[in-house]
Amino acid sequence: MSQKHPNELQGIHDLGGMLCEPFNEEEHEYLPWEKRVHALRELLARKKLLSVDELRRSVESMGAEKYRSRSYYEQWIWAMSQVMIEKGVISSDELARRMEQPKKMGEQ
């Protein structure tokens, strides 16, 4: 049995020990939708519908292509949606319908 290289065992999210660009630690202005995503995560946590571990597991399971193509808060909203679907809080059909509502309002 061949052994895997240590990097092959890491998830796409695990950057520990890898060379990366310097991290900018300066505060920045969050976009309104990013603030809403953060607030939604806080609300779901307070209602005991989402734990940090569930959010992390969902983000880490999204696959390399999705992970790389989404911003931090896009990853969060996708992950929260997946956990809520898994728990039966919302169905994927209901979520799709609700996502169409703002588009329809904009067409009027």
OpenMM code with the backbone's topology and positions (N, CA, C; nanometers):
from openmm import Vec3, app, unit

residues = "MET SER GLN LYS HIS PRO ASN GLU LEU GLN GLY ILE HIS ASP LEU GLY GLY MET LEU CYS GLU PRO PHE ASN GLU GLU GLU HIS GLU TYR LEU PRO TRP GLU LYS ARG VAL HIS ALA LEU ARG GLU LEU LEU ALA ARG LYS LYS LEU LEU SER VAL ASP GLU LEU ARG ARG SER VAL GLU SER MET GLY ALA GLU LYS TYR ARG SER ARG SER TYR TYR GLU GLN TRP ILE TRP ALA MET SER GLN VAL MET ILE GLU LYS GLY VAL ILE SER SER ASP GLU LEU ALA ARG ARG MET GLU GLN PRO LYS LYS MET GLY GLU GLN".split()
positions = [
    Vec3(0.0842, -0.1169, 0.0000),
    Vec3(0.0000, 0.0000, 0.0000),
    Vec3(0.0892, 0.1238, 0.0000),
    Vec3(0.0633, 0.2163, -0.0918),
    Vec3(0.1464, 0.3367, -0.0984),
    Vec3(0.0949, 0.4414, -0.0004),
    Vec3(0.1898, 0.5161, 0.0546),
    Vec3(0.1516, 0.6224, 0.1469),
    Vec3(0.1272, 0.7508, 0.0686),
    Vec3(0.0326, 0.8309, 0.1178),
    Vec3(0.0030, 0.9590, 0.0545),
    Vec3(0.0984, 1.0645, 0.1075),
    Vec3(0.1282, 1.1595, 0.0227),
    Vec3(0.2064, 1.2752, 0.0636),
    Vec3(0.1243, 1.3526, 0.1672),
    Vec3(0.1876, 1.4112, 0.2699),
    Vec3(0.1110, 1.4826, 0.3736),
    Vec3(0.0150, 1.5877, 0.3180),
    Vec3(0.0513, 1.6582, 0.2109),
    Vec3(-0.0390, 1.7593, 0.1543),
    Vec3(-0.1653, 1.6974, 0.0953),
    Vec3(-0.1581, 1.5717, 0.0528),
    Vec3(-0.2753, 1.5044, -0.0022),
    Vec3(-0.3759, 1.4713, 0.1071),
    Vec3(-0.3307, 1.4659, 0.2322),
    Vec3(-0.4189, 1.4351, 0.3431),
    Vec3(-0.4901, 1.5595, 0.3948),
    Vec3(-0.4402, 1.6758, 0.3604),
    Vec3(-0.4990, 1.8009, 0.4053),
    Vec3(-0.6216, 1.8336, 0.3220),
    Vec3(-0.7192, 1.8962, 0.3870),
    Vec3(-0.8323, 1.9498, 0.3138),
    Vec3(-0.7912, 2.0795, 0.2460),
    Vec3(-0.8717, 2.1253, 0.1522),
    Vec3(-0.8426, 2.2487, 0.0787),
    Vec3(-0.8322, 2.3688, 0.1724),
    Vec3(-0.9028, 2.3642, 0.2822),
    Vec3(-0.9059, 2.4747, 0.3782),
    Vec3(-0.7821, 2.4780, 0.4678),
    Vec3(-0.7086, 2.3680, 0.4771),
    Vec3(-0.5975, 2.3557, 0.5711),
    Vec3(-0.4689, 2.4071, 0.5074),
    Vec3(-0.4307, 2.5283, 0.5454),
    Vec3(-0.3133, 2.5924, 0.4872),
    Vec3(-0.1939, 2.5947, 0.5824),
    Vec3(-0.2069, 2.5272, 0.6953),
    Vec3(-0.0998, 2.5254, 0.7945),
    Vec3(0.0312, 2.4771, 0.7356),
    Vec3(0.1389, 2.5544, 0.7552),
    Vec3(0.2707, 2.5161, 0.7090),
    Vec3(0.2980, 2.5478, 0.5627),
    Vec3(0.1982, 2.5981, 0.4906),
    Vec3(0.2174, 2.6304, 0.3492),
    Vec3(0.2583, 2.7764, 0.3351),
    Vec3(0.3395, 2.8048, 0.2350),
    Vec3(0.3790, 2.9423, 0.2080),
    Vec3(0.2628, 3.0152, 0.1422),
    Vec3(0.2303, 3.1314, 0.1961),
    Vec3(0.1194, 3.2110, 0.1439),
    Vec3(0.1609, 3.3569, 0.1393),
    Vec3(0.0786, 3.4360, 0.0740),
    Vec3(0.1016, 3.5804, 0.0717),
    Vec3(0.0833, 3.6350, 0.2122),
    Vec3(0.1458, 3.7495, 0.2425),
    Vec3(0.1258, 3.8090, 0.3750),
    Vec3(-0.0228, 3.8373, 0.3993),
    Vec3(-0.0658, 3.8178, 0.5229),
    Vec3(-0.2044, 3.8387, 0.5614),
    Vec3(-0.2236, 3.9835, 0.6037),
    Vec3(-0.3215, 4.0501, 0.5464),
    Vec3(-0.3523, 4.1884, 0.5811),
    Vec3(-0.4439, 4.1881, 0.7029),
    Vec3(-0.3924, 4.2340, 0.8155),
    Vec3(-0.4680, 4.2322, 0.9404),
    Vec3(-0.5465, 4.3606, 0.9642),
    Vec3(-0.5418, 4.4547, 0.8707),
    Vec3(-0.6145, 4.5798, 0.8893),
    Vec3(-0.7645, 4.5555, 0.8802),
    Vec3(-0.8382, 4.6288, 0.9621),
    Vec3(-0.9843, 4.6214, 0.9555),
    Vec3(-1.0294, 4.6757, 0.8203),
    Vec3(-1.1366, 4.6227, 0.7713),
    Vec3(-1.1927, 4.6731, 0.6474),
    Vec3(-1.3434, 4.6839, 0.6625),
    Vec3(-1.4030, 4.7600, 0.5775),
    Vec3(-1.5475, 4.7793, 0.5820),
    Vec3(-1.6157, 4.6571, 0.5212),
    Vec3(-1.7095, 4.6021, 0.5956),
    Vec3(-1.7850, 4.4881, 0.5449),
    Vec3(-1.9024, 4.5368, 0.4619),
    Vec3(-1.9310, 4.4645, 0.3560),
    Vec3(-2.0465, 4.4965, 0.2730),
    Vec3(-2.1743, 4.4624, 0.3500),
    Vec3(-2.2843, 4.5315, 0.3201),
    Vec3(-2.4090, 4.5037, 0.3935),
    Vec3(-2.4494, 4.3567, 0.3921),
    Vec3(-2.4343, 4.2885, 0.2796),
    Vec3(-2.4752, 4.1476, 0.2744),
    Vec3(-2.3851, 4.0604, 0.3610),
    Vec3(-2.2566, 4.0989, 0.3742),
    Vec3(-2.1652, 4.0236, 0.4594),
    Vec3(-2.2052, 4.0387, 0.6065),
    Vec3(-2.2453, 4.1591, 0.6443),
    Vec3(-2.2924, 4.1820, 0.7806),
    Vec3(-2.4178, 4.1001, 0.8087),
    Vec3(-2.5068, 4.0884, 0.7093),
    Vec3(-2.6286, 4.0096, 0.7276),
    Vec3(-2.5963, 3.8609, 0.7419),
    Vec3(-2.5000, 3.8117, 0.6652),
    Vec3(-2.4601, 3.6714, 0.6766),
    Vec3(-2.4038, 3.6453, 0.8162),
    Vec3(-2.3207, 3.7368, 0.8643),
    Vec3(-2.2632, 3.7209, 0.9975),
    Vec3(-2.3737, 3.7229, 1.1040),
    Vec3(-2.4672, 3.8154, 1.0902),
    Vec3(-2.5781, 3.8246, 1.1855),
    Vec3(-2.6640, 3.6983, 1.1805),
    Vec3(-2.6861, 3.6441, 1.0624),
    Vec3(-2.7637, 3.5220, 1.0486),
    Vec3(-2.6943, 3.4058, 1.1192),
    Vec3(-2.5625, 3.3967, 1.1057),
    Vec3(-2.4888, 3.2916, 1.1757),
    Vec3(-2.5040, 3.3055, 1.3267),
    Vec3(-2.4962, 3.4285, 1.3747),
    Vec3(-2.5144, 3.4537, 1.5185),
    Vec3(-2.6542, 3.4137, 1.5636),
    Vec3(-2.7551, 3.4480, 1.4863),
    Vec3(-2.8930, 3.4138, 1.5200),
    Vec3(-2.9133, 3.2623, 1.5224),
    Vec3(-2.8639, 3.1941, 1.4204),
    Vec3(-2.8776, 3.0485, 1.4154),
    Vec3(-2.8074, 2.9825, 1.5330),
    Vec3(-2.6933, 3.0371, 1.5736),
    Vec3(-2.6208, 2.9833, 1.6894),
    Vec3(-2.7005, 3.0057, 1.8174),
    Vec3(-2.7556, 3.1243, 1.8346),
    Vec3(-2.8338, 3.1535, 1.9555),
    Vec3(-2.9600, 3.0691, 1.9639),
    Vec3(-3.0171, 3.0373, 1.8498),
    Vec3(-3.1370, 2.9526, 1.8448),
    Vec3(-3.1012, 2.8041, 1.8522),
    Vec3(-2.9722, 2.7740, 1.8683),
    Vec3(-2.9213, 2.6362, 1.8772),
    Vec3(-2.9495, 2.5559, 1.7494),
    Vec3(-2.9517, 2.6258, 1.6352),
    Vec3(-2.9731, 2.5602, 1.5066),
    Vec3(-2.8425, 2.5354, 1.4315),
    Vec3(-2.7347, 2.6007, 1.4751),
    Vec3(-2.6068, 2.5883, 1.4053),
    Vec3(-2.4929, 2.6086, 1.5039),
    Vec3(-2.4039, 2.5123, 1.5091),
    Vec3(-2.2850, 2.5272, 1.5933),
    Vec3(-2.1664, 2.5651, 1.5035),
    Vec3(-2.0623, 2.6150, 1.5666),
    Vec3(-1.9398, 2.6482, 1.4940),
    Vec3(-1.8849, 2.5229, 1.4262),
    Vec3(-1.8926, 2.4101, 1.4952),
    Vec3(-1.8423, 2.2847, 1.4389),
    Vec3(-1.9212, 2.2428, 1.3146),
    Vec3(-2.0528, 2.2619, 1.3168),
    Vec3(-2.1346, 2.2280, 1.2001),
    Vec3(-2.1015, 2.3187, 1.0824),
    Vec3(-2.0834, 2.4474, 1.1110),
    Vec3(-2.0469, 2.5420, 1.0053),
    Vec3(-1.9124, 2.5024, 0.9451),
    Vec3(-1.8152, 2.4758, 1.0301),
    Vec3(-1.6809, 2.4376, 0.9843),
    Vec3(-1.6861, 2.3095, 0.9014),
    Vec3(-1.7575, 2.2082, 0.9500),
    Vec3(-1.7675, 2.0812, 0.8775),
    Vec3(-1.8269, 2.1030, 0.7389),
    Vec3(-1.9293, 2.1860, 0.7321),
    Vec3(-1.9940, 2.2106, 0.6033),
    Vec3(-1.9028, 2.2874, 0.5083),
    Vec3(-1.8353, 2.3890, 0.5589),
    Vec3(-1.7404, 2.4643, 0.4753),
    Vec3(-1.6302, 2.3711, 0.4252),
    Vec3(-1.5775, 2.2896, 0.5139),
    Vec3(-1.4657, 2.2027, 0.4784),
    Vec3(-1.5062, 2.0903, 0.3837),
    Vec3(-1.6362, 2.0626, 0.3742),
    Vec3(-1.6816, 1.9540, 0.2872),
    Vec3(-1.7285, 2.0025, 0.1502),
    Vec3(-1.7159, 2.1307, 0.1221),
    Vec3(-1.7727, 2.1836, -0.0026),
    Vec3(-1.6922, 2.1489, -0.1277),
    Vec3(-1.5740, 2.0985, -0.1124),
    Vec3(-1.4931, 2.0634, -0.2288),
    Vec3(-1.4034, 2.1778, -0.2714),
    Vec3(-1.2912, 2.1426, -0.3291),
    Vec3(-1.1876, 2.2407, -0.3623),
    Vec3(-1.2362, 2.3482, -0.4587),
    Vec3(-1.3068, 2.3098, -0.5631),
    Vec3(-1.3505, 2.4080, -0.6633),
    Vec3(-1.4457, 2.5105, -0.6027),
    Vec3(-1.5448, 2.4642, -0.5293),
    Vec3(-1.6396, 2.5566, -0.4647),
    Vec3(-1.5673, 2.6413, -0.3611),
    Vec3(-1.4801, 2.5800, -0.2832),
    Vec3(-1.4090, 2.6519, -0.1775),
    Vec3(-1.3261, 2.7658, -0.2355),
    Vec3(-1.2523, 2.7368, -0.3404),
    Vec3(-1.1642, 2.8388, -0.4003),
    Vec3(-1.2417, 2.9485, -0.4727),
    Vec3(-1.3596, 2.9174, -0.5235),
    Vec3(-1.4329, 3.0145, -0.6049),
    Vec3(-1.5249, 3.1049, -0.5225),
    Vec3(-1.5339, 3.0803, -0.3928),
    Vec3(-1.6238, 3.1587, -0.3087),
    Vec3(-1.5453, 3.2413, -0.2079),
    Vec3(-1.5993, 3.3601, -0.1786),
    Vec3(-1.5398, 3.4423, -0.0736),
    Vec3(-1.5747, 3.3823, 0.0626),
    Vec3(-1.5157, 3.4375, 0.1655),
    Vec3(-1.5360, 3.3889, 0.3023),
    Vec3(-1.6844, 3.3816, 0.3373),
    Vec3(-1.7568, 3.4909, 0.3171),
    Vec3(-1.8983, 3.4923, 0.3546),
    Vec3(-1.9848, 3.4156, 0.2551),
    Vec3(-1.9411, 3.4006, 0.1330),
    Vec3(-2.0121, 3.3122, 0.0391),
    Vec3(-1.9993, 3.1672, 0.0859),
    Vec3(-1.8833, 3.1320, 0.1378),
    Vec3(-1.8655, 2.9976, 0.1943),
    Vec3(-1.9595, 2.9784, 0.3132),
    Vec3(-1.9670, 3.0781, 0.3979),
    Vec3(-2.0538, 3.0692, 0.5153),
    Vec3(-2.1994, 3.0501, 0.4761),
    Vec3(-2.2502, 3.1324, 0.3842),
    Vec3(-2.3926, 3.1253, 0.3506),
    Vec3(-2.4245, 2.9918, 0.2843),
    Vec3(-2.3340, 2.9417, 0.2002),
    Vec3(-2.3545, 2.8106, 0.1390),
    Vec3(-2.3576, 2.7029, 0.2475),
    Vec3(-2.2606, 2.7085, 0.3386),
    Vec3(-2.2501, 2.6082, 0.4446),
    Vec3(-2.3714, 2.6129, 0.5368),
    Vec3(-2.4152, 2.7319, 0.5757),
    Vec3(-2.5331, 2.7438, 0.6620),
    Vec3(-2.6557, 2.6862, 0.5924),
    Vec3(-2.6689, 2.7146, 0.4644),
    Vec3(-2.7822, 2.6607, 0.3881),
    Vec3(-2.7807, 2.5089, 0.3895),
    Vec3(-2.6634, 2.4499, 0.3688),
    Vec3(-2.6523, 2.3048, 0.3666),
    Vec3(-2.6901, 2.2434, 0.5007),
    Vec3(-2.6446, 2.3037, 0.6094),
    Vec3(-2.6763, 2.2511, 0.7425),
    Vec3(-2.8265, 2.2632, 0.7690),
    Vec3(-2.8875, 2.3751, 0.7301),
    Vec3(-3.0313, 2.3925, 0.7525),
    Vec3(-3.1124, 2.2915, 0.6704),
    Vec3(-3.0653, 2.2599, 0.5507),
    Vec3(-3.1315, 2.1575, 0.4683),
    Vec3(-3.1148, 2.0208, 0.5343),
    Vec3(-2.9926, 1.9888, 0.5785),
    Vec3(-2.9663, 1.8605, 0.6451),
    Vec3(-3.0559, 1.8408, 0.7671),
    Vec3(-3.0792, 1.9492, 0.8410),
    Vec3(-3.1583, 1.9412, 0.9643),
    Vec3(-3.3078, 1.9498, 0.9383),
    Vec3(-3.3469, 1.9744, 0.8149),
    Vec3(-3.4890, 1.9842, 0.7830),
    Vec3(-3.5525, 2.1170, 0.8213),
    Vec3(-3.4710, 2.2172, 0.8515),
    Vec3(-3.5228, 2.3499, 0.8849),
    Vec3(-3.5847, 2.4138, 0.7603),
    Vec3(-3.5254, 2.3868, 0.6461),
    Vec3(-3.5746, 2.4360, 0.5179),
    Vec3(-3.5423, 2.3292, 0.4133),
    Vec3(-3.6264, 2.3177, 0.3133),
    Vec3(-3.5978, 2.2227, 0.2056),
    Vec3(-3.5204, 2.2945, 0.0956),
    Vec3(-3.4536, 2.2188, 0.0134),
    Vec3(-3.3797, 2.2807, -0.0972),
    Vec3(-3.4764, 2.3495, -0.1937),
    Vec3(-3.5974, 2.2937, -0.2118),
    Vec3(-3.6977, 2.3574, -0.2994),
    Vec3(-3.7432, 2.4909, -0.2414),
    Vec3(-3.7702, 2.4937, -0.1107),
    Vec3(-3.8135, 2.6182, -0.0469),
    Vec3(-3.7034, 2.7233, -0.0532),
    Vec3(-3.5806, 2.6815, -0.0306),
    Vec3(-3.4684, 2.7742, -0.0391),
    Vec3(-3.4577, 2.8328, -0.1793),
    Vec3(-3.4713, 2.7491, -0.2815),
    Vec3(-3.4648, 2.7965, -0.4202),
    Vec3(-3.5772, 2.8965, -0.4482),
    Vec3(-3.6979, 2.8666, -0.4000),
    Vec3(-3.8107, 2.9595, -0.4202),
    Vec3(-3.7839, 3.0934, -0.3530),
    Vec3(-3.7341, 3.0890, -0.2313),
    Vec3(-3.7078, 3.2137, -0.1583),
    Vec3(-3.5946, 3.2946, -0.2223),
    Vec3(-3.5002, 3.2263, -0.2835),
    Vec3(-3.3914, 3.2969, -0.3508),
    Vec3(-3.4409, 3.3667, -0.4770),
    Vec3(-3.5479, 3.3185, -0.5353),
    Vec3(-3.6052, 3.3805, -0.6543),
    Vec3(-3.6859, 3.5055, -0.6204),
    Vec3(-3.7379, 3.5160, -0.5006),
    Vec3(-3.8237, 3.6289, -0.4620),
    Vec3(-3.7591, 3.7655, -0.4854),
    Vec3(-3.6359, 3.7883, -0.4398),
    Vec3(-3.5754, 3.9207, -0.4639),
    Vec3(-3.5596, 3.9509, -0.6127),
    Vec3(-3.5306, 3.8476, -0.6932),
    Vec3(-3.5170, 3.8688, -0.8374),
    Vec3(-3.6495, 3.9146, -0.8972),
    Vec3(-3.7584, 3.8505, -0.8558),
    Vec3(-3.8903, 3.8861, -0.9080),
    Vec3(-3.9296, 4.0265, -0.8650),
    Vec3(-3.8945, 4.0629, -0.7426),
    Vec3(-3.9264, 4.1988, -0.6931),
    Vec3(-3.8520, 4.3022, -0.7744),
    Vec3(-3.7298, 4.2716, -0.8166),
    Vec3(-3.6503, 4.3646, -0.8961),
    Vec3(-3.7039, 4.3820, -1.0372),
    Vec3(-3.7784, 4.2831, -1.0857),
    Vec3(-3.8343, 4.2907, -1.2212),
    Vec3(-3.9584, 4.3786, -1.2264),
    Vec3(-4.0195, 4.4040, -1.1130),
    Vec3(-4.1440, 4.4825, -1.1120),
    Vec3(-4.1183, 4.6295, -1.1263),
] * unit.nanometer
topology = app.Topology()
chain = topology.addChain("A")
for resn in residues:
    res = topology.addResidue(resn, chain)
    for name in ("N", "CA", "C"):
        topology.addAtom(name, app.Element.getBySymbol(name[0]), res)
